[in-house]
Protein backbone atom coordinates (compact mmCIF):
# COMPACT_ATOMS: atom_id res chain seq x y z
CA UNK A 1 0.00 0.00 0.00
CA UNK A 2 1.21 3.49 -0.71
CA UNK A 3 2.25 5.55 2.30
CA UNK A 4 0.19 8.63 1.40
CA UNK A 5 -3.20 6.92 2.00
CA UNK A 6 -4.12 7.01 5.70
CA UNK A 7 -5.57 3.90 7.25
CA UNK A 8 -8.90 4.31 8.97
CA UNK A 9 -9.56 2.20 12.05
CA UNK A 10 -12.43 -0.25 11.77
CA UNK A 11 -15.37 0.39 14.05
CA UNK A 12 -17.74 -2.38 14.91
CA UNK A 13 -21.12 -2.35 16.59
CA UNK A 14 -23.86 0.30 16.33
CA UNK A 15 -21.99 2.52 13.93
CA UNK A 16 -24.86 3.44 11.58
CA UNK A 17 -27.77 3.09 13.98
CA UNK A 18 -29.39 6.18 15.48
CA UNK A 19 -29.40 6.69 19.20
CA UNK A 20 -32.29 5.02 20.97
CA UNK A 21 -34.14 8.17 22.01
CA UNK A 22 -37.82 9.07 21.60
CA UNK A 23 -36.92 11.94 19.26
CA UNK A 24 -34.72 9.85 16.95
CA UNK A 25 -37.04 6.84 16.93
CA UNK A 26 -40.17 8.99 16.43
CA UNK A 27 -41.93 7.73 19.53
CA UNK A 28 -42.89 11.13 20.89
CA UNK A 29 -46.37 11.49 22.39
CA UNK A 30 -48.83 13.15 20.02
CA UNK A 31 -51.54 15.66 20.79
CA UNK A 32 -54.85 13.86 20.92
CA UNK A 33 -57.62 16.37 21.53
CA UNK A 34 -60.84 15.23 23.13
CA UNK A 35 -63.89 16.60 21.30
CA UNK A 36 -67.16 16.87 23.13
CA UNK A 37 -70.37 18.84 22.73
CA UNK A 38 -69.15 21.87 24.67
CA UNK A 39 -66.17 22.36 22.36
CA UNK A 40 -67.63 21.22 19.01
CA UNK A 41 -70.82 23.31 18.93
CA UNK A 42 -69.18 26.75 19.46
CA UNK A 43 -66.50 26.04 16.86
CA UNK A 44 -69.14 24.93 14.37
CA UNK A 45 -71.32 27.98 15.03
CA UNK A 46 -68.42 30.44 14.73
CA UNK A 47 -67.26 28.84 11.49
CA UNK A 48 -70.80 28.88 10.10
CA UNK A 49 -71.33 32.54 10.99
CA UNK A 50 -68.00 33.51 9.45
CA UNK A 51 -68.78 31.74 6.16
CA UNK A 52 -72.33 33.17 6.14
CA UNK A 53 -70.96 36.70 6.57
CA UNK A 54 -68.45 36.11 3.79
CA UNK A 55 -71.19 34.78 1.50
CA UNK A 56 -73.43 37.79 2.16
CA UNK A 57 -70.55 40.18 1.48
CA UNK A 58 -69.72 38.39 -1.78
CA UNK A 59 -73.40 38.41 -2.85
CA UNK A 60 -73.83 42.14 -2.33
CA UNK A 61 -70.44 42.84 -3.87
CA UNK A 62 -71.43 40.90 -6.98
CA UNK A 63 -74.75 42.74 -7.27
CA UNK A 64 -72.95 46.07 -7.16
CA UNK A 65 -70.59 45.19 -10.01
CA UNK A 66 -71.04 46.40 -13.57
CA UNK A 67 -71.82 44.06 -16.41
CA UNK A 68 -71.18 44.77 -20.06
CA UNK A 69 -73.04 42.88 -22.75
CA UNK A 70 -71.47 42.41 -26.17
CA UNK A 71 -73.78 41.27 -28.96
CA UNK A 72 -72.10 39.16 -31.67
CA UNK A 73 -75.16 38.43 -33.81
CA UNK A 74 -74.31 40.81 -36.72
CA UNK A 75 -70.52 40.66 -36.66
CA UNK A 76 -70.18 39.63 -40.35
CA UNK A 77 -72.45 42.37 -41.71
CA UNK A 78 -70.49 45.28 -40.25
CA UNK A 79 -67.12 44.57 -41.93
CA UNK A 80 -65.35 47.47 -43.57
CA UNK A 81 -62.98 47.34 -46.55
CA UNK A 82 -64.77 44.61 -48.55
N, C-alpha and C positions, 0 to 999 in steps of 0.2 A: 504494500500500500504506500502511496506517496505520503510524504511527511506533512504536506500543506493542508490535508483534510483532517479536521479535528474529529476525534472519536467521541460519540455521544454515549453516555452510560445508559444501559437498558433499565427501564423501570417496569416493574411488574405489579399487578394488582389492579386497583380501581383507578386506573390512569384516565380513562375517557368517560367515566361515569360521573354524573353530577352529584353534588353533596345531597345527602338525604335530609332535606329540610322541606317544610310545608310549601315555601315559596318556589323552590326549584322543582318539586314534584307536583305542583299544582293541586295541592290538597287544602287550600285555604277555605275557611268557611264562607259561604255565600250569603248574601242578603235574601232572606225569604220573608217577604211581607205577608202579613195576615190580613186578608180582606174580610170585612164584615159589613153589615148594613149601615152602621154609623159612619163608615169611611167611604163606602161606595156611592151612596145616594148623593151626598154633597158634591163629590167630584163629577158625577154624571150630570147633575143639575147645572153646575157652573160651566161645564163644557157645552151643554145644550144651549144655555143662554148666550154664551159667547158666539157660537156658530149661528144662532138665530139673529143676533145683532149684526153680525157680518153679512148675513144673507139679506137682511132688510136694507143695510147700507148699500150693498151691491145692486139691489133692485131699484132703489130710488136714484142711484147714480146712473144706472142704465137708462131709466126713463128720462133723465135730464140731458142725455147725449143727443147730438144732432145726427140725422140720417140723411144721406144723399142718395137719390134714386137716379140711375142712369138707364135710359131706355135704348135698347139695341134693335128695335124692330125694323127701323128704316135705315140701317147703316149702309146698305149698298146703293140706295137711291141718292144719297147726298154726296157722292164722290165728285171731286173737282179735277179738271185736267183731262177728262176723257169724253 
